[in-house]
Amino acid sequence: MSAWCCVVIMFTTMSHGALLKSPQQSEEKEIYGRLACAFFPTMLSIFLGTDRHYWYAQAEQTLQKRLQYATDKKPIAKNIILVVGDGMSLTTTTAARILRGQRKGLPGEDTDLVWDTFPAVALAKTYNIDAQTGESSACATALLCGVKARYETLGIDAGGRFNNCASTIDTKVTSLIDWAHAADKSSGIVTTSRVTHATPAALYAHSPSRYWEDDSRVPPTVRRDCKDIALQLLENEPGKSIKVIMGGGRRHFLPTITTDPEYPDKEGKRLDGRNLAEDWIRDKKKKRQRAQYIYSRDQLAKVDPRTTDYLLGLFEYSHMDFNVERDVIDEDETSKTKKESDPSLADMTRIALSILLKNEKGFFLFIEGGRIDHGHHNNNPYRALDETLEMETALLAALERVNPAETLVIVTADHGHVMTFGGQSTPRGHPILGADSVLSDVDDLKYTTILYGTGPGHSEPRTLPSNGTKFIAKHDVVHGAAAPKMWSTHGGEDVPVYALGPMATILFAGVVEQSYIPHAIAYAACLAHQAHRCINNNVTERKVTQNCIQPEVTQGSIADETRNDESRKPVSVVLPYMWIMAVCVQNDWTGDVTYCHRIQKRLKASDAL
């Protein structure tokens, strides 16, 4: 379709040449032809929202709307801390707040979590290009790369297709870590999920499938062309330059012939025979970089940040333990053994910051409460809320070590969940995980104040889960669901965005696209396409020729100009301006506008504009 329209536009353009005072030269026709072919596909993709530049332009427009209310545009964020609660809906934060208070012996409703005290709050839309309810990897691509993506794809724009290796060739998008590295900042990732899982992987990997975490999941026919996610972390930029990487997922780094160091009955998943953990440390030592690979809490405690510049910590075979399962006593018929404990998210955060703070130019740190999502998927609010509170503890540990005047802190979620919270005349201080104080007026049965729309908690007739018995621990209780599913679905509602630090109150307000968030962070920290703000310490608005915002053209303004200058060309020759904008959009986001300027200059020289 685009090819046919290209031909039509070219024909129309050449026809307009007859209206000019002088005939078109061959060079001018070539320029028009090239611009015409660039115009339609670009504008069509922008109109449909399937082009990465649409989301860049949309974010820029949102940014400029907020900046018009700013009285001081000079604050600059030296450091960035992005905290993501996987599946942390607004209902989750409310219930977690109450649980925090009740654990302190208070009613809970008036308790504040640390992000409740942040001065800026916004809401983010979490839909994907092709999905009404957001999925983790596509949401992470929007949140961390600034471009909305297709369901279950990772680090690629809408041109990429699920499980299609070839579609990733020209669709890779850069992330906040790429942008931070370009500004000579250090970077780190700490998560309670696998480090190759959907959300953290969007910071460094590009894959047509979020499930390609090791080569065993990649189709054999494309393994040479599309690296698995773990291998990209080891071999590709920006992954190999990340200073701190901590979380779970050892199985994707170890070959099938290697036994896991903590689980003798388990082996790695890799089919290529490579031990990527050993390869990582070998590569760093070869480059004379001070690096450590660790896999236990005891090893983490012994890390000396003064002599460590790179740290890889893989603390679990798969995801890290839920917080409630750390430091537990495993009982069997013959003995009691204490399981080797995983470090907490706060433990990892403290060490990560100790390493990252050594860089005088600043850092980007990603902190993820990755197992909030898993608690919700199992209709298990105890674990989901407990993991939310553990993420808050990690954030408090981070805030103790940074200067809020030069550190932008963002707390948000990749998507929501179908957990609901409510009751009828439920008294203040009522146990957040308990049953409502009145029975249903339909079937005279009790129900918990926390319920789910879908999931494994569905039963007929409805049963009330006991809040812990000698048979079922309170942290294993499954709450009721309206519709049965093996796992509960995600929620499609907007998620909260809490912000603290430079430019926070200006940039983070109202309802925004999720893909806007990294662009706003880039503006606050002067990264990548927003670096112009800090050039020569001169804070100025972006020039029109740089951001490709098309000037307003009306029939009235054209008529006025025509009357004032009889030598003006007909209205039809305004079309080249649109084509220039289309081509400029394709080049500007790398900071290179030379192509746009060259085309403009040639058109002016040929008296076409």
Solvent accessible surface area in square Angstrom, and as a share of the most:
residue,aa,sasa,rsa
1,M,165,0.74
2,S,42,0.27
3,A,69,0.54
4,W,193,0.68
5,C,34,0.21
6,C,13,0.08
7,V,86,0.49
8,V,91,0.52
9,I,31,0.15
10,M,65,0.29
11,F,144,0.60
12,T,52,0.30
13,T,6,0.04
14,M,101,0.45
15,S,55,0.35
16,H,43,0.19
17,G,9,0.08
18,A,91,0.71
19,L,103,0.51
20,L,21,0.10
21,K,162,0.69
22,S,62,0.40
23,P,105,0.66
24,Q,23,0.10
25,Q,104,0.46
26,S,94,0.61
27,E,88,0.39
28,E,14,0.06
29,K,87,0.37
30,E,97,0.43
31,I,2,0.01
32,Y,10,0.04
33,G,10,0.10
34,R,110,0.40
35,L,2,0.01
36,A,0,0.00
37,C,56,0.34
38,A,23,0.18
39,F,27,0.11
40,F,34,0.14
41,P,55,0.35
42,T,2,0.01
43,M,66,0.30
44,L,57,0.29
45,S,23,0.15
46,I,29,0.15
47,F,167,0.69
48,L,107,0.53
49,G,6,0.06
50,T,41,0.24
51,D,31,0.16
52,R,53,0.19
53,H,28,0.13
54,Y,64,0.24
55,W,11,0.04
56,Y,19,0.07
57,A,40,0.31
58,Q,41,0.18
59,A,1,0.00
60,E,7,0.03
61,Q,106,0.47
62,T,14,0.08
63,L,1,0.00
64,Q,50,0.22
65,K,109,0.46
66,R,38,0.14
67,L,2,0.01
68,Q,119,0.53
69,Y,161,0.61
70,A,14,0.11
71,T,143,0.83
72,D,76,0.39
73,K,53,0.22
74,K,145,0.62
75,P,48,0.30
76,I,69,0.35
77,A,0,0.00
78,K,68,0.29
79,N,5,0.03
80,I,0,0.00
81,I,0,0.00
82,L,0,0.00
83,V,0,0.00
84,V,0,0.00
85,G,0,0.00
86,D,2,0.01
87,G,0,0.00
88,M,0,0.00
89,S,1,0.00
90,L,84,0.42
91,T,41,0.24
92,T,0,0.00
93,T,0,0.00
94,T,37,0.22
95,A,0,0.00
96,A,0,0.00
97,R,53,0.20
98,I,10,0.05
99,L,14,0.07
100,R,48,0.17
101,G,0,0.00
102,Q,41,0.18
103,R,111,0.40
104,K,133,0.56
105,G,70,0.68
106,L,90,0.45
107,P,57,0.36
108,G,0,0.00
109,E,59,0.26
110,D,103,0.53
111,T,16,0.09
112,D,90,0.47
113,L,1,0.00
114,V,21,0.12
115,W,0,0.00
116,D,41,0.21
117,T,91,0.53
118,F,13,0.05
119,P,82,0.52
120,A,5,0.04
121,V,79,0.45
122,A,3,0.03
123,L,61,0.30
124,A,0,0.00
125,K,75,0.32
126,T,2,0.01
127,Y,78,0.29
128,N,5,0.02
129,I,42,0.22
130,D,78,0.40
131,A,20,0.16
132,Q,166,0.74
133,T,51,0.30
134,G,2,0.02
135,E,6,0.03
136,S,4,0.03
137,S,0,0.00
138,A,0,0.00
139,C,0,0.00
140,A,0,0.00
141,T,0,0.00
142,A,1,0.01
143,L,0,0.00
144,L,0,0.00
145,C,1,0.00
146,G,0,0.00
147,V,1,0.00
148,K,1,0.01
149,A,0,0.00
150,R,43,0.16
151,Y,97,0.37
152,E,31,0.14
153,T,0,0.00
154,L,0,0.00
155,G,0,0.00
156,I,0,0.00
157,D,11,0.06
158,A,2,0.01
159,G,38,0.36
160,G,0,0.00
161,R,108,0.39
162,F,87,0.36
163,N,80,0.41
164,N,64,0.33
165,C,12,0.07
166,A,68,0.53
167,S,20,0.13
168,T,5,0.03
169,I,124,0.63
170,D,122,0.63
171,T,15,0.08
172,K,92,0.39
173,V,5,0.03
174,T,66,0.38
175,S,2,0.01
176,L,0,0.00
177,I,0,0.00
178,D,34,0.18
179,W,11,0.04
180,A,0,0.00
181,H,41,0.18
182,A,83,0.65
183,A,37,0.29
184,D,83,0.43
185,K,21,0.09
186,S,8,0.05
187,S,0,0.00
188,G,0,0.00
189,I,1,0.00
190,V,0,0.00
191,T,0,0.00
192,T,13,0.07
193,S,0,0.00
194,R,24,0.09
195,V,1,0.00
196,T,0,0.00
197,H,19,0.08
198,A,1,0.01
199,T,0,0.00
200,P,0,0.00
201,A,0,0.00
202,A,2,0.02
203,L,1,0.00
204,Y,2,0.01
205,A,0,0.00
206,H,35,0.16
207,S,1,0.01
208,P,1,0.01
209,S,1,0.01
210,R,36,0.13
211,Y,75,0.28
212,W,7,0.03
213,E,10,0.05
214,D,1,0.01
215,D,13,0.07
216,S,40,0.26
217,R,135,0.49
218,V,3,0.02
219,P,51,0.32
220,P,99,0.62
221,T,124,0.72
222,V,34,0.19
223,R,80,0.29
224,R,236,0.86
225,D,114,0.59
226,C,14,0.08
227,K,72,0.31
228,D,3,0.02
229,I,1,0.00
230,A,0,0.00
231,L,23,0.11
232,Q,8,0.03
233,L,4,0.02
234,L,16,0.08
235,E,60,0.27
236,N,48,0.25
237,E,98,0.44
238,P,3,0.02
239,G,0,0.00
240,K,66,0.28
241,S,38,0.24
242,I,1,0.00
243,K,51,0.22
244,V,0,0.00
245,I,1,0.00
246,M,0,0.00
247,G,0,0.00
248,G,0,0.00
249,G,0,0.00
250,R,0,0.00
251,R,52,0.19
252,H,7,0.03
253,F,5,0.02
254,L,7,0.03
255,P,4,0.02
256,T,54,0.31
257,I,146,0.74
258,T,40,0.23
259,T,65,0.38
260,D,3,0.02
261,P,65,0.41
262,E,43,0.19
263,Y,50,0.19
264,P,116,0.73
265,D,122,0.63
266,K,76,0.32
267,E,91,0.41
268,G,5,0.05
269,K,80,0.34
270,R,1,0.00
271,L,98,0.49
272,D,65,0.34
273,G,46,0.44
274,R,80,0.29
275,N,25,0.13
276,L,0,0.00
277,A,1,0.01
278,E,87,0.39
279,D,28,0.14
280,W,7,0.02
281,I,33,0.17
282,R,135,0.49
283,D,46,0.24
284,K,3,0.01
285,K,133,0.56
286,K,169,0.72
287,K,100,0.43
288,R,224,0.82
289,Q,56,0.25
290,R,117,0.43
291,A,15,0.11
292,Q,63,0.28
293,Y,56,0.21
294,I,5,0.03
295,Y,66,0.25
296,S,12,0.08
297,R,79,0.29
298,D,89,0.46
299,Q,61,0.27
300,L,5,0.03
301,A,85,0.66
302,K,166,0.70
303,V,10,0.06
304,D,43,0.22
305,P,29,0.18
306,R,188,0.68
307,T,76,0.44
308,T,1,0.00
309,D,34,0.17
310,Y,23,0.09
311,L,0,0.00
312,L,2,0.01
313,G,0,0.00
314,L,1,0.00
315,F,1,0.00
316,E,8,0.04
317,Y,25,0.10
318,S,27,0.17
319,H,32,0.14
320,M,3,0.01
321,D,25,0.13
322,F,19,0.08
323,N,33,0.17
324,V,35,0.20
325,E,55,0.25
326,R,43,0.16
327,D,70,0.36
328,V,47,0.27
329,I,94,0.48
330,D,65,0.33
331,E,126,0.56
332,D,91,0.47
333,E,178,0.80
334,T,126,0.73
335,S,52,0.34
336,K,143,0.61
337,T,76,0.44
338,K,137,0.58
339,K,55,0.23
340,E,78,0.35
341,S,15,0.10
342,D,3,0.01
343,P,2,0.01
344,S,13,0.08
345,L,8,0.04
346,A,4,0.03
347,D,35,0.18
348,M,0,0.00
349,T,0,0.00
350,R,83,0.30
351,I,31,0.16
352,A,0,0.00
353,L,0,0.00
354,S,40,0.26
355,I,6,0.03
356,L,1,0.00
357,L,75,0.37
358,K,86,0.36
359,N,39,0.20
360,E,152,0.68
361,K,117,0.49
362,G,1,0.01
363,F,1,0.00
364,F,0,0.00
365,L,0,0.00
366,F,0,0.00
367,I,0,0.00
368,E,0,0.00
369,G,2,0.02
370,G,1,0.01
371,R,35,0.13
372,I,0,0.00
373,D,8,0.04
374,H,12,0.05
375,G,1,0.01
376,H,0,0.00
377,H,17,0.07
378,N,58,0.30
379,N,0,0.00
380,N,6,0.03
381,P,0,0.00
382,Y,26,0.10
383,R,28,0.10
384,A,0,0.00
385,L,0,0.00
386,D,7,0.04
387,E,8,0.04
388,T,0,0.00
389,L,2,0.01
390,E,38,0.17
391,M,1,0.00
392,E,8,0.04
393,T,46,0.27
394,A,0,0.00
395,L,0,0.00
396,L,79,0.39
397,A,3,0.03
398,A,0,0.00
399,L,41,0.21
400,E,134,0.60
401,R,91,0.33
402,V,16,0.09
403,N,74,0.38
404,P,70,0.44
405,A,79,0.61
406,E,60,0.27
407,T,0,0.00
408,L,0,0.00
409,V,0,0.00
410,I,0,0.00
411,V,0,0.00
412,T,0,0.00
413,A,0,0.00
414,D,0,0.00
415,H,0,0.00
416,G,0,0.00
417,H,5,0.02
418,V,34,0.19
419,M,6,0.03
420,T,76,0.44
421,F,80,0.33
422,G,42,0.40
423,G,46,0.45
424,Q,114,0.51
425,S,100,0.64
426,T,48,0.28
427,P,74,0.46
428,R,159,0.58
429,G,29,0.28
430,H,39,0.18
431,P,75,0.47
432,I,6,0.03
433,L,18,0.09
434,G,12,0.11
435,A,24,0.19
436,D,7,0.03
437,S,60,0.39
438,V,54,0.31
439,L,91,0.45
440,S,21,0.14
441,D,134,0.70
442,V,136,0.78
443,D,60,0.31
444,D,101,0.52
445,L,70,0.35
446,K,105,0.44
447,Y,42,0.16
448,T,3,0.02
449,T,5,0.03
450,I,0,0.00
451,L,55,0.27
452,Y,5,0.02
453,G,27,0.26
454,T,26,0.15
455,G,0,0.00
456,P,59,0.37
457,G,17,0.16
458,H,49,0.22
459,S,43,0.28
460,E,143,0.64
461,P,110,0.69
462,R,80,0.29
463,T,88,0.51
464,L,70,0.35
465,P,31,0.20
466,S,51,0.33
467,N,83,0.43
468,G,30,0.29
469,T,66,0.38
470,K,180,0.76
471,F,169,0.70
472,I,82,0.42
473,A,40,0.31
474,K,111,0.47
475,H,45,0.20
476,D,64,0.33
477,V,8,0.04
478,V,61,0.35
479,H,6,0.03
480,G,11,0.10
481,A,13,0.10
482,A,78,0.61
483,A,42,0.33
484,P,90,0.56
485,K,97,0.41
486,M,175,0.78
487,W,127,0.44
488,S,3,0.02
489,T,50,0.29
490,H,29,0.13
491,G,3,0.03
492,G,44,0.42
493,E,72,0.32
494,D,47,0.24
495,V,0,0.00
496,P,1,0.01
497,V,0,0.00
498,Y,12,0.05
499,A,0,0.00
500,L,41,0.21
501,G,22,0.21
502,P,9,0.06
503,M,11,0.05
504,A,1,0.01
505,T,82,0.47
506,I,39,0.20
507,L,0,0.00
508,F,2,0.01
509,A,41,0.31
510,G,45,0.43
511,V,78,0.45
512,V,4,0.02
513,E,19,0.08
514,Q,0,0.00
515,S,0,0.00
516,Y,1,0.00
517,I,0,0.00
518,P,0,0.00
519,H,4,0.02
520,A,0,0.00
521,I,0,0.00
522,A,0,0.00
523,Y,6,0.02
524,A,0,0.00
525,A,5,0.04
526,C,14,0.08
527,L,1,0.00
528,A,43,0.33
529,H,16,0.07
530,Q,3,0.01
531,A,39,0.31
532,H,33,0.15
533,R,0,0.00
534,C,35,0.21
535,I,103,0.52
536,N,135,0.69
537,N,134,0.69
538,N,87,0.45
539,V,37,0.22
540,T,65,0.38
541,E,83,0.37
542,R,26,0.10
543,K,141,0.60
544,V,85,0.49
545,T,59,0.34
546,Q,62,0.28
547,N,11,0.06
548,C,11,0.07
549,I,83,0.42
550,Q,80,0.36
551,P,70,0.44
552,E,165,0.74
553,V,71,0.41
554,T,75,0.44
555,Q,135,0.60
556,G,43,0.41
557,S,44,0.29
558,I,25,0.13
559,A,40,0.31
560,D,64,0.33
561,E,84,0.38
562,T,63,0.37
563,R,167,0.61
564,N,129,0.66
565,D,55,0.28
566,E,161,0.72
567,S,54,0.35
568,R,128,0.47
569,K,39,0.16
570,P,52,0.33
571,V,71,0.41
572,S,26,0.17
573,V,16,0.09
574,V,33,0.19
575,L,57,0.28
576,P,4,0.03
577,Y,83,0.32
578,M,60,0.27
579,W,3,0.01
580,I,3,0.01
581,M,22,0.10
582,A,0,0.00
583,V,7,0.04
584,C,2,0.01
585,V,14,0.08
586,Q,83,0.37
587,N,41,0.21
588,D,5,0.02
589,W,23,0.08
590,T,121,0.70
591,G,60,0.58
592,D,69,0.36
593,V,20,0.11
594,T,81,0.47
595,Y,44,0.17
596,C,5,0.03
597,H,79,0.35
598,R,112,0.41
599,I,4,0.02
600,Q,34,0.15
601,K,150,0.64
602,R,68,0.25
603,L,0,0.00
604,K,128,0.54
605,A,89,0.69
606,S,31,0.20
607,D,79,0.41
608,A,0,0.00
609,L,45,0.22
